[in-house]
């Protein structure tokens, strides 16, 4: 999950680092340059893929999706929905599996750690060699990990 607010609740000093990383994305968004925003976003979250290696059609799809990235910012960074309010997550009585790739951006570890601490019985899993897009790049490993988890609950 990219619920930055969870990590920031426990580690507020990380906000400056995130703001610095997202500066090029934010500037391109403010300028209305979706392609530049997608390129900057992919540099952070693209799992190491060079922009030039991404087919032009996919580059355009990424650019077309940039308004969603901007629109979800208040919820993901500032918890506008109040999901971190006391008792909200702790009251969940459901099995939870938090998966991440070991090549994910640094903030994912802090987010997973924060969510696991707030979700009763949450289990964490690691997809070796995967980045942020593990369900796409490592689908078999993700499916296997989900299957394993479901067999236990």
C-alpha positions, 0 to 999 in steps of 0.5 A: 500500500502507498498510504504514506500517512501511516508512515508519516504518523510514526515518522513525521521527519520523513515528509521532507524526504518525500516532498523532495522526491516528489518535487519534479512530479509536483512541478510537472503536474502544476505545469500541466505537463502530464508526460513529464509528470509520468516520467518523474513518477516512473523514476521513483516508482517504476522499478528501475525501468528507464523511461526510454525503454517504456513503449510510447503507448504505455508512456501515454497511458502513464501520463493519462493516469497522472491526474489520479496520482494528484487527486489521491494525494490528500488521502494518501499523504494527509489521511483526509479520510481519517483512517488513522484515527484511534480505533479505526484499524485496530477494530478490524477483525479480518486477516491482513497480508501486507506484501511488498517487493524488496526493491520497492521504494524506501517508504514502503517499508515504513508504511508496511511497518506502521500498518502492521503495528495497527492491524491486529494479526497482520502478516507481512510478506516479501517478494524477492526481486520485486519493486512497487509493481510486484503484482504485474512484474512478479504475478506468480510469486504474488499469487503464491504468497496470497494462496499461502496466506489464504490457506492459513486463514 
